[in-house]
Every structure is written in structure tokens, then in C-alpha cells.
Amino acid sequence: MKKALLTLSALALCMAAGSAMAKEYKELRFGVDPSYAPFESKAADGSLVGFDIDLGNAICAELKVKCKWVESDFDGMIPGLKANKFDGVISSMTVTQAREKVIDFSSELFSGPTSFVSKKGSGITADTASLKGKKVGYEQGTIQEAYAKAVLDKAGVTTQAYANQDQVYADLTSGRLDASIQDMLQAELGFLKSPQGAEYEVSKPVDDPLLPAKTAVGISKGNKDLKALLDKGIKALHDDGTYATIQKKHFGDLNLYSGK
């Protein structure tokens, strides 16, 4: 009997220790690259705005924690996670096999295809043959960079990396680039709706395994507590209609959530 009591006591201590080890978050720090309207950008007053920003703030509200946004170039997101500069990345980060080897992800935030942007009448399409001899820009650290290096570089296309999407568009509109490659919705609802994008158009979606569509919150490898917490928050946004309200605010009747 005494042995049994000791065993139960040991078990209780282990359970208590396990509970103590589970981190309680009072603040969530999210890495973001605010150069990707309408998902994340800066308003005239310097505040962060966009679909991802609203989703992140809503997740924090659901979880009753403070949201802190940490700005970074996109290619610094994964190194930033590893260096504990932030807890998660909410910055249109697509879930890829390569990224899943070094970080983990929450459940889906939204999904969207990739396309090219070029001047109207340029003849550039989603077919790489139309880009031969052309110069295409992309943002560093994105899935579009992986596609550019693996496919476009081998198809006779000159490609150029940039620290952020604003720099890509600056060189596109100045004529230093023939096209850019990025998230299709970002191009349609961000760049094309701006004054500088009036003379440009987007191609049909680029269909390639290197360009998956699912986007989620990137988190440090093995952080199961944070994944469970974020998944709980994301589910709550869908259950109480908050996600639908935020989506309608930014995209009208367009549905970005695949449910996968």
C-alpha cells in the first residue's frame, strides 16, 4: 500500500512538473514584413494594416494575450524565429516541405496562388517560354525565389532578388524589370489597385509544385504548446464569425480559406 501511495505521489509530481513546463503566453510577438499589401503594409500614419495584421490581432484577442509586431525583411523570418526575436511569423508565409524541415506551422490562415505581373500588352503569361530573355524580380526568402532559381533561371530568364516587395515593384515600374512574381492576390488587390500599378496586369496562376498555396503562422520547431494555442485561436475566429468579417473587410465575397 505504501509503495502504491509513493507511486501515485510521484505521478502527481510529474504531472505538476509537466504543467509548470507548459509556457503561459501573456504576449505574442509576431514577425512581419510590411511590404505586402493587402496582407501586411503600413498606413500613412505608420501603423500596420492588412488582412494578416487583423487576423493576428484577432487571434491575440481571442487568446486574451497582448500582440506585439516585430518588423523584419522576409528572408530574416526563419533566422529571427531561431534567434527568439519573435514567437511566430504572420507575414503571408507559405507552408512548404523545405520550411517544414526547420520550423513548424499553425493550421491554415489562408491560401492563394502565385502569378506574374507585367505591363499590359507585354505578352508575358504564366508560361515560362514567354519570359525567355526577360528579367523577373522576386522577394528574397519567398516560395517565388525557390521557383525562380529552380525553374526560371534554367529557362533563359534573368532573375533578380530584392529585400522586400516594394523594391520589386519600384524596379518594375522604372523599367529595370520586365515582370515580377509574387502572390496573385497581393498583386491584384495591392499593386494593381495602386496608381503605379494602373498600367500592369497579372497572369493566370502559375501551376508548379514549388508554388503551394497554403499559408500559416510559422513557429519554432517543436513548440507544441504555441501551435495548440494558435490553432485554438484560429478555430475560434472561424467559429464566432470573426474570420469571415475580417475576410469580407479586405476581400469582399472572395474566400481565401481552403479549410485544409
PyMOL commands that set and color helices and strands:
alter all, ss='L'
color gray80, all
select helices_A, chain A and resi 2-21+51-63+74-82+97-100+128-131+143-155+165-174+184-191+195-197+224-239+242-251
alter helices_A, ss='H'
color red, helices_A
select strands_A, chain A and resi 27-32+41-42+48-49+66-71+88-89+103-111+114-119+135-139+158-162+179-183+200-202+214-220
alter strands_A, ss='S'
color yellow, strands_A
deselect
rebuild
show_as cartoon
